[in-house]
Amino acid sequence: MCVCVCLLRVCAVWLLQISMWDTAVESDPQEKQEMFNGKSVPPQLLFVHQGQKNIKELNWHPQIPGLLLSTAESGFNIFKTISTE
């Protein structure tokens, strides 16, 4: 399940996490790779939201730019990241 607005893509992966990607960002081979817990993080990755179980729906709020709503077996979440401002 993915929601796309222009070049910003948000995906629910494995029904356990929501990730936000900026597909307009290109990798620079000269730039040092970001690391998190010993793993490299792609420059396109903006945000990861975890903690919901069996995510069923993911939508942008129609009137508040950057606000995401998700529903899951474990409840619903409403969040806005600084990455979308």
N, CA, C and O of each residue as an XYZ file, in Angstrom:
340
protein
N       0.858     -1.167      0.000
C       0.000      0.000      0.000
C       0.901      1.225      0.000
O       1.742      1.379      0.886
N       0.731      2.100     -0.990
C       1.516      3.331     -1.079
C       0.609      4.493     -1.442
O      -0.353      4.337     -2.194
N       0.923      5.651     -0.903
C       0.232      6.892     -1.238
C       1.291      7.815     -1.808
O       2.348      7.992     -1.202
N       1.025      8.409     -2.971
C       2.029      9.265     -3.599
C       1.474     10.665     -3.828
O       0.388     10.821     -4.386
N       2.208     11.670     -3.404
C       1.884     13.063     -3.686
C       3.131     13.658     -4.318
O       4.154     13.824     -3.652
N       3.045     13.979     -5.608
C       4.190     14.471     -6.372
C       5.352     13.500     -6.238
O       5.240     12.354     -6.674
N       6.451     13.919     -5.654
C       7.614     13.051     -5.547
C       7.789     12.485     -4.149
O       8.819     11.881     -3.848
N       6.797     12.673     -3.296
C       6.852     12.151     -1.935
C       6.000     10.901     -1.874
O       4.820     10.940     -2.222
N       6.580      9.791     -1.435
C       5.868      8.520     -1.402
C       5.858      7.993      0.029
O       6.872      8.030      0.726
N       4.703      7.505      0.453
C       4.557      6.930      1.786
C       4.060      5.508      1.624
O       3.096      5.263      0.898
N       4.711      4.569      2.295
C       4.361      3.157      2.143
C       4.185      2.487      3.493
O       4.883      2.802      4.457
N       3.240      1.558      3.547
C       3.102      0.676      4.704
C       3.791     -0.625      4.317
O       3.369     -1.304      3.381
N       4.842     -0.967      5.034
C       5.665     -2.119      4.688
C       5.435     -3.242      5.685
O       5.462     -3.034      6.898
N       5.208     -4.427      5.153
C       4.998     -5.630      5.956
C       3.888     -5.449      6.970
O       3.798     -6.208      7.935
N       3.046     -4.456      6.764
C       1.915     -4.151      7.642
C       2.345     -3.821      9.067
O       1.528     -3.869      9.987
N       3.629     -3.485      9.260
C       4.128     -3.179     10.606
C       4.747     -1.796     10.729
O       4.929     -1.308     11.845
N       5.072     -1.154      9.620
C       5.679      0.173      9.687
C       5.269      0.999      8.486
O       4.906      0.470      7.435
N       5.336      2.308      8.665
C       5.055      3.249      7.593
C       6.353      3.991      7.312
O       6.996      4.499      8.230
N       6.731      4.050      6.051
C       7.957      4.767      5.703
C       7.638      5.847      4.686
O       6.772      5.676      3.827
N       8.350      6.962      4.794
C       8.157      8.095      3.901
C       9.445      8.280      3.096
O      10.538      8.354      3.658
N       9.296      8.355      1.772
C      10.436      8.445      0.864
C      10.310      9.672     -0.033
O       9.207     10.008     -0.465
N      11.410     10.336     -0.315
C      11.450     11.425     -1.280
C      12.133     10.878     -2.529
O      13.356     10.742     -2.562
N      11.344     10.565     -3.558
C      11.890      9.929     -4.755
C      12.650     10.908     -5.649
O      13.246     10.489     -6.641
N      12.644     12.189     -5.323
C      13.389     13.174     -6.105
C      14.856     13.252     -5.680
O      15.679     13.806     -6.409
N      15.188     12.711     -4.526
C      16.561     12.764     -4.024
C      17.407     11.727     -4.765
O      17.021     10.565     -4.889
N      18.548     12.164     -5.246
C      19.472     11.260     -5.923
C      20.679     11.008     -5.035
O      21.140     11.903     -4.327
N      21.181      9.792     -5.077
C      22.366      9.439     -4.290
C      23.597     10.119     -4.860
O      23.772     10.199     -6.075
N      24.438     10.602     -3.979
C      25.700     11.206     -4.374
C      26.820     10.247     -3.961
O      27.033     10.033     -2.767
N      27.533      9.672     -4.919
C      28.586      8.708     -4.566
C      29.705      9.324     -3.725
O      30.412      8.602     -3.023
N      29.875     10.639     -3.786
C      30.917     11.319     -3.013
C      30.512     11.522     -1.552
O      31.368     11.721     -0.690
N      29.197     11.470     -1.274
C      28.689     11.748      0.066
C      28.753     10.505      0.951
O      28.514      9.389      0.491
N      29.074     10.711      2.202
C      29.144      9.617      3.168
C      27.735      9.080      3.453
O      26.801      9.858      3.644
N      27.586      7.754      3.480
C      26.298      7.123      3.758
C      25.920      7.312      5.230
O      26.754      7.156      6.122
N      24.655      7.648      5.467
C      24.140      7.737      6.829
C      24.023      6.323      7.401
O      23.673      5.386      6.683
N      24.317      6.172      8.690
C      24.244      4.869      9.343
C      23.289      4.941     10.520
O      23.240      5.943     11.233
N      22.517      3.855     10.723
C      21.629      3.736     11.873
C      21.664      2.293     12.329
O      21.340      1.390     11.558
N      22.053      2.065     13.569
C      22.191      0.716     14.116
C      23.070     -0.169     13.238
O      22.781     -1.349     13.043
N      24.134      0.405     12.716
C      25.069     -0.356     11.907
C      24.620     -0.637     10.488
O      25.306     -1.361      9.766
N      23.494     -0.090     10.065
C      22.995     -0.318      8.715
C      22.954      1.008      7.968
O      22.666      2.052      8.553
N      23.245      0.959      6.667
C      23.203      2.192      5.880
C      21.755      2.583      5.600
O      20.894      1.730      5.386
N      21.508      3.884      5.605
C      20.169      4.427      5.377
C      20.187      5.167      4.051
O      21.019      6.054      3.861
N      19.283      4.827      3.116
C      19.261      5.533      1.837
C      18.906      7.003      2.015
O      18.103      7.336      2.886
N      19.485      7.888      1.210
C      19.197      9.321      1.356
C      17.739      9.673      1.053
O      17.260     10.720      1.488
N      17.034      8.827      0.324
C      15.636      9.083     -0.013
C      14.698      8.852      1.163
O      13.581      9.368      1.165
N      15.128      8.084      2.167
C      14.284      7.769      3.317
C      14.187      8.976      4.246
O      15.198      9.454      4.760
N      12.961      9.467      4.460
C      12.747     10.645      5.301
C      12.274     10.297      6.703
O      12.640     10.975      7.662
N      11.457      9.239      6.840
C      10.777      8.999      8.108
C      10.289      7.556      8.167
O       9.839      7.012      7.159
N      10.376      6.932      9.344
C       9.821      5.601      9.575
C       8.985      5.653     10.842
O       9.456      6.099     11.888
N       7.741      5.197     10.744
C       6.820      5.145     11.882
C       6.519      3.678     12.173
O       6.019      2.959     11.309
N       6.826      3.236     13.399
C       6.598      1.844     13.771
C       5.690      1.783     14.984
O       5.488      2.780     15.678
N       5.151      0.616     15.228
C       4.366      0.425     16.435
C       2.936     -0.001     16.186
O       2.258     -0.447     17.112
N       2.460      0.125     14.952
C       1.112     -0.335     14.655
C       1.174     -1.773     14.153
O       2.172     -2.203     13.575
N       0.103     -2.498     14.382
C       0.047     -3.894     13.983
C      -0.992     -4.058     12.883
O      -2.136     -3.631     13.039
N      -0.599     -4.676     11.769
C      -1.480     -4.933     10.623
C      -2.134     -3.645     10.114
O      -3.348     -3.467     10.219
N      -1.320     -2.764      9.570
C      -1.804     -1.492      9.027
C      -2.743     -1.773      7.854
O      -2.409     -2.533      6.944
N      -3.906     -1.158      7.889
C      -4.919     -1.399      6.858
C      -5.109     -0.225      5.916
O      -5.387     -0.424      4.733
N      -4.962      0.993      6.417
C      -5.248      2.151      5.594
C      -4.284      3.276      5.938
O      -3.879      3.434      7.089
N      -3.922      4.054      4.924
C      -2.987      5.158      5.086
C      -3.410      6.261      4.131
O      -3.489      6.037      2.923
N      -3.684      7.451      4.657
C      -4.156      8.556      3.822
C      -3.594      9.885      4.298
O      -3.355     10.092      5.488
N      -3.390     10.783      3.333
C      -3.045     12.164      3.642
C      -4.320     12.886      4.058
O      -5.394     12.610      3.523
N      -4.205     13.813      5.011
C      -5.354     14.629      5.399
C      -5.634     15.610      4.261
O      -4.701     16.237      3.760
N      -6.890     15.759      3.840
C      -7.189     16.618      2.693
C      -7.005     18.117      2.940
O      -6.846     18.879      1.986
N      -7.025     18.552      4.206
C      -6.954     19.988      4.479
C      -5.696     20.426      5.220
O      -5.404     21.620      5.280
N      -4.952     19.483      5.783
C      -3.735     19.824      6.528
C      -2.540     19.200      5.806
O      -2.336     17.990      5.897
N      -1.747     20.005      5.092
C      -0.610     19.471      4.341
C       0.382     18.734      5.245
O       0.758     19.233      6.306
N       0.797     17.554      4.815
C       1.799     16.793      5.545
C       1.257     15.914      6.657
O       2.020     15.159      7.260
N      -0.035     15.986      6.950
C      -0.613     15.182      8.030
C      -1.058     13.833      7.479
O      -1.792     13.769      6.493
N      -0.613     12.765      8.117
C      -0.969     11.404      7.718
C      -1.861     10.759      8.768
O      -1.694     10.978      9.967
N      -2.810      9.961      8.294
C      -3.683      9.192      9.175
C      -3.544      7.728      8.790
O      -3.573      7.393      7.606
N      -3.394      6.859      9.772
C      -3.304      5.436      9.485
C      -4.192      4.665     10.450
O      -4.332      5.016     11.621
N      -4.785      3.607      9.918
C      -5.598      2.716     10.753
C      -4.967      1.337     10.728
O      -4.383      0.915      9.730
N      -5.100      0.646     11.851
C      -4.513     -0.678     11.972
C      -5.309     -1.485     12.989
O      -6.217     -0.976     13.647
N      -4.946     -2.738     13.095
C      -5.574     -3.622     14.075
C      -5.387     -3.100     15.497
O      -6.245     -3.293     16.359
N      -4.263     -2.441     15.729
C      -3.933     -1.947     17.066
C      -4.471     -0.543     17.346
O      -4.228     -0.005     18.426
N      -5.191      0.060     16.407
C      -5.743      1.400     16.615
C      -5.431      2.299     15.437
O      -5.101      1.825     14.350
N      -5.539      3.608     15.659
C      -5.221      4.545     14.585
C      -4.201      5.554     15.079
O      -4.110      5.833     16.274
N      -3.439      6.095     14.145
C      -2.422      7.105     14.454
C      -2.611      8.293     13.536
O      -2.979      8.149     12.370
N      -2.353      9.463     14.078
C      -2.350     10.701     13.309
C      -1.002     11.360     13.574
O      -0.652     11.620     14.725
N      -0.252     11.629     12.520
C       1.055     12.222     12.734
C       1.452     13.104     11.558
O       0.966     12.947     10.438
N       2.354     14.039     11.854
C       2.901     14.942     10.849
C       4.389     15.042     11.121
O       4.803     15.342     12.240
N       5.177     14.796     10.115
C       6.617     14.884     10.289
C       7.120     16.241      9.828
O       6.455     16.923      9.048
N       8.276     16.627     10.303
C       8.871     17.893      9.868
C       9.404     17.769      8.452
O       9.696     18.777      7.809
N       9.535     16.533      7.957
C      10.068     16.285      6.621
C       9.149     16.751      5.511
O       9.599     16.903      4.375
N       7.869     16.984      5.799
C       6.918     17.314      4.749
C       6.574     18.797      4.718
O       5.731     19.207      3.919
N       7.186     19.597      5.544
C       6.862     21.029      5.576
C       7.548     21.783      4.484
O       7.380     22.998      4.373
